[in-house]
């Protein structure tokens, strides 16, 4: 039944520059790129009669339902002081959603402090509104000493009005799974009588927690447990360190509840999907693997009704790939791909009836189509950004280049359409995390830079996730060291090829990318003409010592962070050597710095201390602080202001012409 996903590996060499055409294109307006998508995250109802999605209504992101039979759209939420985040169909008639107030600084992990993040439910016609789980802010207002924050896990998918919700107290990895009724808000704890503090849990089709990973007190080691039923004893299957290469994490049960799927990299570099041999307590058959990319539980595709595993999505260097186990879905995918050529086409719905298609590419922000399987016809439904002209976008290619120690570094390279691919000015765009990655596809920030004449390099430097354990673990204790070398090696490879002018290079990034920006300007002052630091860490010691940071209130910062970043005591000399703040006198290149006034991940002192040190040194600094923003910039007016400022800054200090 299962077939391994086979893919030819990408050679560790740069693409030749002549692969990019040179066609004139005017700069894409800032507002076109950085306003919120008009329509996004569309999902087909289980019966295929309705589509729900997010739309900008009255300046806020609200939930809208479209009746496909009558072609009518109805807003089912009317938030004026909140934004809908995640949502899903509970059944054919009811929807569940989360809501966040981005205008009060809640971005990403900041929603705990901003007092948002409640879970709500509503019928598809806008009736029977219900607060299912209050926001942390409301819990505190109601007298709770230790509020919890909640994440929507998934609907029960049994036709009931119930969903599974994951809750946790702030600052701990230990979680609780609950079955919650979206009409009366009654909550049933599923993770009771557990063998320890639960870090992750999987339920079977009946809603019984059957597999869990528990944590030791320091949250540095995990144990995988399994039971046959709600009344059966727990059996220990695996033990592993939370940073070990051979972790085994439960991903899902099959429809019968007798087969456990797990994700692991044991015996290989990249994470793969395995069955677990329960009888012999060991990994079973390897079902799906990729030579260069990690699989994750979020990539598994199940039938909503039967809970059979139908396919797996893998995110590699370039376009994501889907391995279909279900022949009907494989046929649908092939037919849609044959019609919408040159794009990634995500198909979901009923393989024998109506299918919703999300179609996108590096140059297309995303469009929704309806595919009628029986008729074999496909019709456009909505565009995510109706005012965007695909013809103005630049192509993004995946490549790999060798680091100086031989490690292959994945990367994305985007060249401007309107210039010959020779001697171009470059912006090195560094992702945050650093334990994260960039994904191939349409990227507003990349298109912004490319349309203004810049080549854009996005290195997946060591420490990046998604490309196997070797690349990931090679980044441990390498902030400001080999992680910076990887960025420089990418620039050097492009310069050697002749694609870019090494004397016209700027570096830009947010969060960890902001740290990499400041580190580059301090450590490699001769290589970069300017830097753009958004919400960036400026001193690794501050990351540990600022006690109101959301990272500081966790066991992770006390334990594994010292292995991944360094120990502020034992590695004090290294921290001082790589700290941009403590090496501010070495920074001479102009810097644009932008921070959120309410950022709880990288609090404002990171920016203020860096700014003051640079100004005392006579370094040109352009300083921006945005009220109401957290760890990122969500309010449209702030985004417009910021990117217009970046446009002027680059034109002044690293002009494209």
Secondary structure, DSSP 8 states (H G I E B T S, - for coil): -----------SS---GGGS---------HHHHHS--SEEEEEE-TTSSEEEEEEEETTEEEEEEEETTTTEEEE----SS-EEEEEEESSSSEEEEEEE-GGGT--GGGHHHHT--EEEEEETTS-S-EEEE--HHHHHHTT-SS-EEEEEEEE--SSSSEEEEEEEETT-S--EEEEEETTT--EEESS-S-SSEEEEEEE-TTS-EEEEEEE-TTS-EEEEEE-SSTTS--EEEEEEETT-TT-EEEEEE-TTS--EEEEE-TTSSS-EEEEEETTTTEEEEEEE--SSS---GGGEEE-TTT--EEEEEE--SSS-EEEE-SHHHHHHHHHHHHHSTTSEEEEEE-TTSEEEEEEE-SS---EEEEEETTTTEEEEEEESSTT--GGG---EEEEEEE-TTS-EEEEEEE--TTS-SSSEEEEEEE-SSSS----SS--HHHHHHHTTT-EEEEEE-TT-SSS-HHHHHTTTT-TTTHHHHHHHHHHHHHHHHTSEEEEEEEEEEETHHHHHHHHHHHH-TTT-SEEEEES----HHHHHH-TTSTTTSSHHHHTHHHHHT--TTTTHHHHHHH-TGGGGGG--SEEEEEEETT-SSS-THHHHHHHHHHHHTT--EEEEEETT--SS--SHHHHHHHHHHHHHHHHHHS---
